[in-house]
Amino acid sequence: MSKQLYVYILTNKRNGTLYIGVTSNLPQRILQHKNNQFDGFSKKYNVKQLVYFEQHDTAESAITREKQIKKWNRAWKLRLIEKNNPQWKDLYDLILQ
């Protein structure tokens, strides 16, 4: 049985800066972002709010999807978030359940 992988999108506020990443441990990775444990983009732009994630069965499919979303224009990314999370709620508590 392989590990589950996740593609996720973080933001700093509704319609704000977006960060797209991939991880095998979503709760741990989001907590690391929330605690500014990574220097770079997510820390610089204060993107700590999990507004979208999707699960994948293989690393290959997760990485392919992450690259695909990163290439999208901003409107498509916002539509993806709005469709699944119209209130732009922080989904971190949801993934801890």
C-alpha positions in Angstrom: 0.0 0.0 0.0 1.5 3.3 -1.1 1.3 6.5 0.9 -1.5 9.0 0.1 -0.2 12.3 -1.4 -1.9 15.6 -1.4 -1.8 18.7 -3.6 -2.8 21.8 -1.6 -3.3 25.5 -2.0 -2.6 28.0 0.8 -3.4 31.7 0.8 -3.0 34.7 3.1 -6.6 36.0 2.6 -9.6 35.6 0.3 -8.4 36.2 -3.3 -4.9 36.8 -1.9 -1.6 35.3 -2.7 -1.7 31.6 -3.6 0.9 28.9 -2.8 0.6 25.4 -4.4 2.4 22.5 -2.9 2.5 18.7 -2.7 3.1 16.6 0.4 2.6 13.1 1.8 1.7 14.4 5.3 -0.8 17.2 4.9 -1.5 18.1 8.6 2.3 18.2 9.4 3.1 20.3 6.3 0.3 22.8 6.9 1.5 23.2 10.5 5.0 23.8 9.3 3.7 26.6 7.0 1.6 28.0 9.9 4.7 28.1 12.1 6.9 29.7 9.4 9.3 26.8 9.3 10.1 27.3 5.6 12.1 30.2 4.4 10.9 31.5 1.1 7.7 32.2 -0.7 5.1 31.0 1.9 6.9 32.8 4.8 7.5 36.0 2.7 3.8 36.2 1.7 2.4 34.9 5.0 0.4 32.1 3.3 -0.9 30.0 6.1 -4.6 29.3 5.3 -5.4 26.0 3.7 -8.2 26.6 1.2 -7.9 23.6 -1.1 -6.5 20.1 -1.2 -6.9 16.9 -3.1 -5.7 13.4 -2.5 -3.6 11.3 -4.9 -2.6 7.6 -4.8 0.8 8.1 -6.4 3.6 10.6 -6.2 3.6 10.8 -10.0 -0.1 11.8 -10.2 0.3 14.3 -7.3 3.4 16.0 -8.8 1.8 16.1 -12.3 -1.3 17.7 -10.9 0.7 20.2 -8.8 2.6 21.3 -12.0 -0.7 21.5 -13.9 -2.3 23.8 -11.4 0.8 25.9 -11.1 0.6 26.6 -14.9 -3.1 27.6 -14.8 -4.0 31.2 -14.9 -5.1 32.8 -11.7 -8.8 32.8 -12.6 -8.8 29.0 -13.0 -7.1 28.6 -9.6 -9.6 30.9 -7.9 -12.5 29.0 -9.6 -11.0 25.7 -8.2 -11.0 27.1 -4.7 -14.4 28.7 -5.0 -16.0 25.6 -6.3 -14.8 23.5 -3.4 -14.6 26.1 -0.6 -16.8 29.1 -1.5 -16.3 30.6 1.9 -12.5 30.4 1.7 -12.5 28.7 5.1 -9.2 27.5 6.6 -9.5 23.7 6.1 -6.7 22.9 8.6 -9.1 21.8 11.4 -11.0 19.6 8.9 -7.9 17.6 8.0 -7.2 17.0 11.7 -10.4 15.1 12.2 
